[in-house]
Amino acid sequence: MSQDPREEPAATVAVERREGHSWEGVSVAAARYEQDLVPALFEPWADVLVDLADLGPGDRVLDLACGTGVVARAAARRVMPDGHVCGLDVNENMLAIARTIRGDIEWRRTDASRTDLPDASFDAAFCQQGLQFFPDRPAALRELHCVLAPGGRAVVATWCAADDGDAGYGPITEALQRHRPDDHDPIGFIAAIFGLSDGTEVARLAEAAGFDDVCVERRTGTVRFPSAEAWVEAFLGAAPVPSVSSLAPATMAAIIADAASALQPYVDPTGLAFPLHTNIVLCRVHRASF
């Protein structure tokens, strides 16, 4: 199985709670991802992606790189109980949380490029903010194409850096560089988040994988947190980077304060609000690939 940068180590464990769920034995990063980052970064887009796929009752749906399952859950609300939803991820800690939140969805740990799913077994497929992290993007998209039945549709989203596209992330990168100049892992992780910013490149990859009617658009959303400090702390707390989770408290506090200070232009009386852009690719399968 290919290593995925999102596949965090399981060295640190904790019990975290959200909406009555107990997550015992999962990593701190996975729990904080669901608790702090999903509502702000991913949940606002889940229904947008599901709307684009035009799901209906009884549809069979795949969520590739599902994380803790926010898109799978949005899809399940449209297609179940008669439909079927399957969420795939390499990170067992993420999947453990997904299973706790919604047990009637099928959750599998598997590599994106070798899912072992039957050909033509889904009507719609999603990949929200995962493609840019895959070691083999073309193989993952070919796999996505294979598992879709003729007439199936895929919706893929990748964050897009523009002039202000990494407005909330740039100050964190700069603070890490100042306080941890020899630690390249967290900076590399942030760079990977925007690793498929070019919508033309994403479209080219989808077409090369065999998809038809490939359409790409860039949309903009607003990320909101109660304060700049809350955003920086939430992001660093959920980052799947061992050198960040093991930072000394004083160093972590200094990085948070430094980045939060640089984020003040995006702070108003209601808290922090910064723009974040995403490429959204909608494509279809006209013919079976086998």
ABEGO torsion letter per residue (X at the ends): XBBBAABBBAABBBBBBBGGBBBBGBBAAAAAAAAAAAAAAAAAAAAAAAAAAGBBBGBBBBBBGAEAGAAAAAAAAAAOAABBBBBBBABAAAAAAAAAABAABBBBBBBAABAGBBBGABABBBBBGAAAABABAAAAAAAAAAABBBGBBBBBBBBBBBAAAAAAAAAAAAAAAAABAABAAAAAAAAAAAABABAAAAAAAAAAAGBBGBBBBBBBBBBBBABAAAAAAAAAAABBBAAAAABBAAAAAAAAAAAAAAAAAABBAAEBBBBBBBBBBBBBBABBAX
